[in-house]
Amino acid sequence: MQGRLNRRVLVIEDDNDIRRLITESLRSAGLDVVAAVDASQALRTALARKPAAVVLDIGLPDYDGTQFVARWRERRPDAGDVPIVIVSGRADRREIASLLGAAYVCGKPFIVDELVDQVERAVLH
């Protein structure tokens, strides 16, 4: 018997309004969403909840998104198979996405429908 598709998405965003917008939009699309406000909380959540995809802001208050990814992959080698969608206003976001092997990159501001589409594709990868 085949298991149910994991549709869990971890949203890591320190801005409350942006995090709420992303979370509500993804839930409206039928995804199971868990959210974190900083990299430390995100790491605990990612290890416990095993997301199918991650929406990641690079600039986080405790340590940046690249450090989160490195620590997560260090503790869970299979985390390298989880697609990452970068959402960042940083000018170097594409370079960072390339270094992390991110599936998609969205700038800030972003078009909600496009972000949802990218996350859905990442979940179904």
C-alpha positions as a Markdown table, in Angstrom:
| # | Residue | x | y | z |
|---|---|---|---|---|
| 1 | Met | 0.0 | 0.0 | 0.0 |
| 2 | Gln | 1.4 | 3.4 | -0.9 |
| 3 | Gly | 1.6 | 6.1 | 1.7 |
| 4 | Arg | 0.0 | 9.5 | 1.5 |
| 5 | Leu | 1.9 | 12.2 | -0.3 |
| 6 | Asn | 3.8 | 14.4 | 2.1 |
| 7 | Arg | 2.4 | 17.9 | 1.5 |
| 8 | Arg | 4.1 | 19.5 | 4.5 |
| 9 | Val | 5.8 | 22.8 | 3.8 |
| 10 | Leu | 8.1 | 24.6 | 6.3 |
| 11 | Val | 7.9 | 28.4 | 5.9 |
| 12 | Ile | 10.9 | 30.2 | 7.5 |
| 13 | Glu | 10.2 | 34.0 | 7.5 |
| 14 | Asp | 10.9 | 36.5 | 10.3 |
| 15 | Asp | 8.5 | 39.2 | 9.0 |
| 16 | Asn | 5.1 | 38.4 | 10.6 |
| 17 | Asp | 3.0 | 39.9 | 7.7 |
| 18 | Ile | 4.9 | 38.1 | 5.0 |
| 19 | Arg | 5.0 | 34.8 | 7.0 |
| 20 | Arg | 1.2 | 35.0 | 7.5 |
| 21 | Leu | 0.6 | 35.8 | 3.8 |
| 22 | Ile | 2.7 | 32.9 | 2.6 |
| 23 | Thr | 1.3 | 30.5 | 5.2 |
| 24 | Glu | -2.4 | 31.3 | 4.5 |
| 25 | Ser | -1.8 | 31.2 | 0.7 |
| 26 | Leu | -0.2 | 27.8 | 0.9 |
| 27 | Arg | -2.9 | 26.4 | 3.2 |
| 28 | Ser | -5.6 | 27.7 | 0.8 |
| 29 | Ala | -3.8 | 25.7 | -1.9 |
| 30 | Gly | -4.3 | 22.5 | 0.3 |
| 31 | Leu | -0.8 | 22.3 | 1.7 |
| 32 | Asp | 0.1 | 21.4 | 5.3 |
| 33 | Val | 2.1 | 24.4 | 6.5 |
| 34 | Val | 4.3 | 24.8 | 9.5 |
| 35 | Ala | 6.1 | 28.1 | 10.1 |
| 36 | Ala | 9.1 | 29.3 | 11.9 |
| 37 | Val | 10.2 | 32.9 | 12.8 |
| 38 | Asp | 14.0 | 32.2 | 13.0 |
| 39 | Ala | 16.6 | 29.6 | 12.0 |
| 40 | Ser | 16.8 | 28.0 | 15.4 |
| 41 | Gln | 13.0 | 27.3 | 15.5 |
| 42 | Ala | 13.2 | 26.2 | 11.8 |
| 43 | Leu | 15.9 | 23.7 | 12.6 |
| 44 | Arg | 13.9 | 22.1 | 15.4 |
| 45 | Thr | 10.8 | 22.1 | 13.3 |
| 46 | Ala | 12.5 | 20.6 | 10.2 |
| 47 | Leu | 14.1 | 17.8 | 12.2 |
| 48 | Ala | 10.8 | 16.9 | 13.9 |
| 49 | Arg | 8.3 | 17.5 | 11.1 |
| 50 | Lys | 10.2 | 16.4 | 8.0 |
| 51 | Pro | 8.9 | 18.8 | 5.4 |
| 52 | Ala | 8.4 | 18.0 | 1.7 |
| 53 | Ala | 9.6 | 21.5 | 0.8 |
| 54 | Val | 11.0 | 24.6 | 2.5 |
| 55 | Val | 10.2 | 28.2 | 1.8 |
| 56 | Leu | 13.3 | 30.1 | 3.1 |
| 57 | Asp | 14.1 | 33.7 | 3.7 |
| 58 | Ile | 17.8 | 34.2 | 3.8 |
| 59 | Gly | 18.0 | 37.1 | 6.2 |
| 60 | Leu | 16.9 | 35.7 | 9.6 |
| 61 | Pro | 17.5 | 37.3 | 13.0 |
| 62 | Asp | 19.6 | 34.6 | 14.7 |
| 63 | Tyr | 21.6 | 33.1 | 11.8 |
| 64 | Asp | 21.0 | 33.3 | 8.1 |
| 65 | Gly | 19.2 | 30.8 | 5.9 |
| 66 | Thr | 22.4 | 29.3 | 4.4 |
| 67 | Gln | 23.6 | 28.4 | 7.9 |
| 68 | Phe | 20.1 | 26.9 | 8.6 |
| 69 | Val | 20.4 | 24.7 | 5.5 |
| 70 | Ala | 24.0 | 23.6 | 6.4 |
| 71 | Arg | 23.0 | 22.7 | 10.0 |
| 72 | Trp | 19.8 | 20.9 | 8.8 |
| 73 | Arg | 21.7 | 18.8 | 6.2 |
| 74 | Glu | 24.4 | 18.0 | 8.7 |
| 75 | Arg | 21.9 | 16.5 | 11.1 |
| 76 | Arg | 19.7 | 14.9 | 8.4 |
| 77 | Pro | 21.6 | 13.9 | 5.3 |
| 78 | Asp | 18.4 | 13.2 | 3.4 |
| 79 | Ala | 17.5 | 16.9 | 3.8 |
| 80 | Gly | 19.5 | 17.5 | 0.7 |
| 81 | Asp | 16.6 | 15.9 | -1.2 |
| 82 | Val | 14.1 | 18.4 | 0.1 |
| 83 | Pro | 13.4 | 21.2 | -2.4 |
| 84 | Ile | 14.0 | 24.8 | -1.2 |
| 85 | Val | 12.2 | 27.8 | -2.4 |
| 86 | Ile | 14.2 | 31.0 | -1.6 |
| 87 | Val | 12.1 | 34.1 | -0.9 |
| 88 | Ser | 14.4 | 37.1 | -0.4 |
| 89 | Gly | 14.9 | 40.7 | -1.2 |
| 90 | Arg | 18.7 | 40.3 | -1.2 |
| 91 | Ala | 20.5 | 41.2 | -4.4 |
| 92 | Asp | 22.6 | 38.1 | -4.2 |
| 93 | Arg | 19.6 | 35.7 | -3.8 |
| 94 | Arg | 20.2 | 33.9 | -7.1 |
| 95 | Glu | 23.8 | 33.2 | -6.2 |
| 96 | Ile | 22.8 | 31.9 | -2.8 |
| 97 | Ala | 20.1 | 29.8 | -4.3 |
| 98 | Ser | 22.6 | 28.3 | -6.7 |
| 99 | Leu | 25.0 | 27.5 | -3.8 |
| 100 | Leu | 22.2 | 25.8 | -1.8 |
| 101 | Gly | 20.8 | 24.0 | -4.8 |
| 102 | Ala | 17.4 | 25.7 | -4.3 |
| 103 | Ala | 14.6 | 24.6 | -6.7 |
| 104 | Tyr | 13.2 | 28.1 | -7.1 |
| 105 | Val | 13.9 | 31.7 | -6.2 |
| 106 | Cys | 11.4 | 34.5 | -5.6 |
| 107 | Gly | 12.3 | 38.1 | -5.0 |
| 108 | Lys | 10.5 | 40.4 | -2.5 |
| 109 | Pro | 8.0 | 41.7 | -3.3 |
| 110 | Phe | 6.6 | 38.5 | -4.9 |
| 111 | Ile | 3.4 | 37.5 | -6.7 |
| 112 | Val | 1.5 | 35.2 | -4.4 |
| 113 | Asp | 0.1 | 32.9 | -7.1 |
| 114 | Glu | 3.6 | 32.4 | -8.6 |
| 115 | Leu | 5.1 | 31.6 | -5.2 |
| 116 | Val | 2.3 | 29.1 | -4.5 |
| 117 | Asp | 2.8 | 27.5 | -7.9 |
| 118 | Gln | 6.5 | 27.2 | -7.3 |
| 119 | Val | 6.0 | 25.6 | -3.9 |
| 120 | Glu | 3.4 | 23.2 | -5.2 |
| 121 | Arg | 5.9 | 22.1 | -7.9 |
| 122 | Ala | 8.6 | 21.7 | -5.3 |
| 123 | Val | 6.3 | 19.5 | -3.1 |
| 124 | Leu | 5.5 | 17.3 | -6.1 |
| 125 | His | 9.1 | 17.0 | -7.3 |
